[in-house]
Amino acid sequence: MARIGIFDSGVGGLTVHRAILERFPGLDTVYLGDTARLPYGTKSADVVTHYSLRNARFLSSRGIDLLVVACNTASALALPALRAALRIPVLGVVEPGARAAARATRGDRIGVIGTQSTISSGAYQQAIAAARPGAAVTARPCPLFVPLAEEGWTDPEDEVVRLVARRYLAPFLEARVDTLVLGCTHYPLLREAIGRELPGVALVDSADAIATEVAGLVGAPATGRVASHQFFVTDTPERFLAVAGRFLGRTVTGAEHVDV
């Protein structure tokens, strides 16, 4: 039975974990949140790559058959190094999200929101150009969406949420995008608030797209089996456990502290 390793800089990658488990509840998973070194979105490419390699080697030591890089920033900056270092398949969230956006667009006007590092890397812009030549891409960082999601401030009726979303998303209204990629694993928690500011715009969640790619590599596990799920963090687990259920959609009762 396939054993999937997933890492992110913190809890956001649990939205990717959730999408995989919703599709394949029988898969065994090992999740690592590099909570001691977050956020990745403001760090240099060299630093993100260094951290990502350490995370990948730890998960590889747990006997995984496939690595999912749930962090958009790490996917944008570290994927070539990870694929060169490991002997197992490595999936990132950028290319699946870009392909999903290319399929969803109706007028070749695609938006991307993400962390500063993800947007600055140009990874989504390049991947969309490869999947949909000629598409106009508008990309903007939305850093305040991350703390809003972690604090549970996701209600679209909340004045703070509404004002932050309106400020960040105004350029996409001006660009008349018809599709928007949620290029950070925290952003799906704000999906309703984002959708209200961009009525009629198709919202693409990379988590759903990568779950489809996982299916192509591991197939469907046996139904009815009890799967094993392990959670590791690089800082004390209390903060992670306090918010993990919000991202995963189920209770996480324990996480082990490790030094990678």
C-alpha positions in Angstrom: 0.0 0.0 0.0 1.4 3.4 -1.0 2.6 5.7 1.8 2.4 9.4 1.0 4.7 12.1 2.5 3.4 15.7 2.6 5.3 18.7 3.9 4.5 22.4 4.3 6.0 25.3 6.3 3.1 24.9 8.7 -0.6 24.0 8.8 -1.6 25.3 5.4 -0.6 22.1 3.7 -3.3 20.3 5.6 -5.7 21.6 2.9 -3.8 19.5 0.4 -3.7 16.6 2.8 -7.5 17.0 3.2 -8.1 16.9 -0.6 -6.0 13.7 -0.9 -7.8 12.0 1.9 -11.2 13.0 0.6 -10.4 11.2 -2.6 -8.5 8.3 -1.1 -9.3 7.8 2.6 -7.4 4.5 2.6 -4.0 6.0 1.9 -1.3 6.0 4.6 0.2 9.5 5.1 3.0 11.2 6.9 2.7 15.0 7.3 5.5 17.3 8.3 4.9 21.0 9.2 8.1 23.0 9.4 6.6 25.2 12.0 10.0 26.3 13.5 11.0 28.0 10.3 7.7 29.5 8.9 6.8 31.5 6.9 8.6 30.3 3.8 6.9 33.0 1.7 9.2 35.8 2.7 12.5 33.8 2.5 15.1 33.5 -0.3 15.1 30.7 -2.9 18.3 29.3 -1.4 16.9 29.2 2.1 13.6 27.6 1.0 15.4 25.0 -1.0 17.7 24.2 2.0 14.7 23.7 4.3 12.8 21.7 1.7 15.6 19.3 1.3 15.8 18.7 5.0 12.0 18.1 5.2 12.1 15.7 2.2 15.0 13.7 3.7 13.1 13.3 7.0 10.0 12.1 5.2 12.0 9.8 3.0 13.4 8.2 6.1 9.8 7.3 7.1 9.5 5.0 4.2 7.3 7.0 1.9 6.6 6.1 -1.7 5.6 9.5 -3.0 6.4 13.1 -1.8 3.8 15.9 -2.1 5.2 19.4 -1.7 2.1 21.1 -0.3 3.8 24.4 0.1 3.3 26.7 -2.9 6.5 28.6 -2.2 8.6 25.4 -1.9 6.9 24.0 -5.0 7.9 27.2 -6.9 11.5 27.4 -5.7 12.7 23.9 -4.6 11.1 21.3 -6.8 14.1 20.7 -9.2 16.4 20.2 -6.2 14.0 17.8 -4.5 13.5 15.7 -7.6 17.3 15.5 -8.1 17.8 14.4 -4.5 15.1 11.8 -4.1 14.5 8.4 -5.9 10.7 8.6 -5.5 8.2 10.7 -7.4 7.9 14.3 -6.2 4.8 16.4 -6.8 4.4 20.1 -6.3 1.2 22.1 -6.3 2.2 24.8 -8.9 2.0 22.8 -12.1 -1.3 21.0 -11.3 -2.9 24.3 -10.3 -1.7 25.9 -13.5 -3.1 23.1 -15.6 -6.4 23.3 -13.8 -6.6 27.1 -14.4 -5.8 26.6 -18.1 -8.7 24.2 -18.3 -11.1 26.4 -16.4 -10.5 29.8 -18.2 -13.1 30.9 -20.7 -11.4 34.1 -21.9 -7.7 33.6 -21.3 -7.6 36.0 -18.4 -6.1 34.2 -15.4 -5.2 35.6 -12.0 -2.9 34.2 -9.4 -2.7 35.1 -5.7 0.0 33.7 -3.4 2.9 34.7 -1.1 5.5 37.2 -2.1 8.1 34.5 -2.9 5.6 32.5 -4.9 4.5 35.5 -7.0 8.1 36.8 -7.4 9.4 33.5 -8.6 7.2 33.6 -11.7 6.5 29.9 -11.3 2.8 30.1 -11.8 3.1 32.6 -14.6 5.5 30.3 -16.4 3.4 27.2 -15.8 0.2 28.9 -17.0 2.0 30.1 -20.1 3.1 26.6 -20.9 -0.3 25.1 -20.3 -2.3 28.0 -22.0 -0.1 29.9 -24.4 -1.4 33.4 -25.0 -3.3 33.7 -21.7 -3.0 37.0 -19.9 -1.8 36.4 -16.3 -2.3 38.9 -13.4 -0.4 37.9 -10.3 -0.4 39.6 -6.8 0.8 38.6 -3.3 -1.9 38.6 -0.6 0.2 38.1 2.6 -2.5 39.0 5.2 -4.7 36.1 4.0 -2.4 33.7 5.9 -2.8 35.1 9.4 -6.5 35.6 8.8 -6.9 31.9 8.0 -4.8 30.8 10.9 -6.8 33.0 13.3 -10.0 31.6 12.0 -11.1 35.0 10.6 -12.6 33.6 7.4 -16.3 34.8 7.7 -17.1 36.8 4.6 -19.4 38.9 6.7 -16.5 40.0 8.9 -15.6 43.6 8.2 -11.9 43.0 8.5 -12.0 40.0 6.1 -14.1 41.9 3.6 -11.9 45.0 3.6 -8.7 43.0 3.2 -10.1 40.9 0.4 -11.4 43.9 -1.4 -8.1 45.7 -1.2 -6.1 42.7 -2.5 -8.5 41.6 -5.2 -9.4 45.0 -6.8 -6.6 44.6 -9.4 -8.2 41.3 -10.6 -11.5 43.1 -11.2 -9.7 45.7 -13.2 -7.9 43.0 -15.2 -11.3 41.3 -15.8 -9.9 37.9 -14.9 -12.3 34.9 -15.4 -10.2 32.4 -13.4 -8.2 32.9 -10.2 -5.6 30.4 -8.8 -5.5 30.2 -5.0 -1.8 29.9 -4.9 -1.3 29.4 -1.2 -2.6 26.5 0.9 -4.2 28.9 3.4 -6.4 30.6 0.9 -9.1 27.9 0.4 -10.3 28.8 3.9 -11.1 32.2 2.5 -12.7 30.9 -0.6 -16.2 32.3 0.1 -14.8 35.8 0.9 -12.7 35.8 -2.2 -15.6 34.6 -4.3 -17.8 37.4 -3.1 -15.3 40.0 -4.3 -14.9 38.3 -7.6 -18.4 37.2 -8.7 -18.5 34.9 -11.6 -14.7 34.1 -11.4 -13.7 30.4 -11.3 -11.6 29.8 -8.3 -8.9 27.1 -8.7 -7.7 25.2 -5.6 -4.3 23.5 -6.3 -5.2 21.0 -3.6 -7.9 19.4 -5.7 -5.7 19.4 -8.7 -2.8 17.6 -6.9 -5.2 15.0 -5.5 -6.0 14.1 -9.1 -2.2 13.8 -9.9 -1.7 11.6 -6.8 -4.5 9.3 -8.1 -2.6 8.8 -11.4 0.5 7.7 -9.5 -0.8 5.5 -6.7 -4.2 4.3 -8.0 -7.0 3.6 -5.6 -6.1 1.9 -2.3 -8.2 -1.0 -1.0 -11.5 0.2 0.4 -12.5 -0.4 4.0 -8.9 -0.5 5.4 -7.9 1.6 8.4 -5.3 4.1 7.2 -2.4 5.4 9.3 -1.8 9.1 9.6 1.3 10.5 11.3 1.9 14.2 12.0 5.3 15.8 12.8 6.3 19.4 13.5 9.6 21.2 14.0 8.3 23.4 16.8 6.2 22.6 19.9 3.0 21.0 18.7 0.5 23.0 20.7 -0.1 25.8 18.2 -0.3 23.3 15.3 -2.8 21.2 17.1 -5.0 24.2 18.0 -5.6 25.0 14.4 -5.0 21.8 12.4 -8.6 20.6 12.5 -9.7 23.8 10.8 -7.5 23.0 7.8 -7.8 19.2 7.7 -11.5 19.1 8.3 -11.1 16.5 11.1 -9.6 16.3 14.5 -5.8 15.9 14.8 -5.2 14.5 18.3 -1.4 14.4 18.3 1.7 15.6 16.6 5.3 14.7 17.4 8.1 17.3 17.7 11.2 16.5 15.6 14.4 18.3 14.7 15.1 18.1 11.0 
